[in-house]
Amino acid sequence: MTVETKTFSISTKPYCDVINITDQVNNAVRESSVESGIVNIHNPGSTGAISTVEYEPGLVKHDIGEFLERILPYDKRYEHTKTWGDHNGAGHLRSFLLKTSQTFPFQNKKLLLGTWEQIVFLEFDEKPRTRHLTLTIIGD
């Protein structure tokens, strides 16, 4: 069994930026020495998340943000804000809900995703960031 670690960076916008990272993950898998296995994508931070979606404008530019705003609005006063004086309590809770890591299988150096499924990074912080995502590729 082989284990490889790779990283790549993305620049984000605040408040629910949804970025398709499928190509970067595919490239990392393709460039690895592993033929088949799993790849874990991790965001070492607590205001972003990794998920999958059908990456189309209505869903990523409107529906995801609207849904999350209904359940975890940015304008609510969270205890986190009282503690730290920042305004990203909603971002921390959104990340907690969706998670900072996801694992995907691949075979013959190709991700095993659904026809319309893409891997996305979601930025929930109150300011733009440069995120450094870590991929752990495991297999034979």
Secondary structure by P-SEA (a helix, b strand, c coil): cbbbbbbbbbbbbcccccccaaaaaaaaaaaccccbbbbbbbccccccccccccccccccccaaaaaaaaacccccccccccccccccaaaaaaaaacccbbbbbbccccccccccbbbbbbbccccccbbbbbbbbbcc
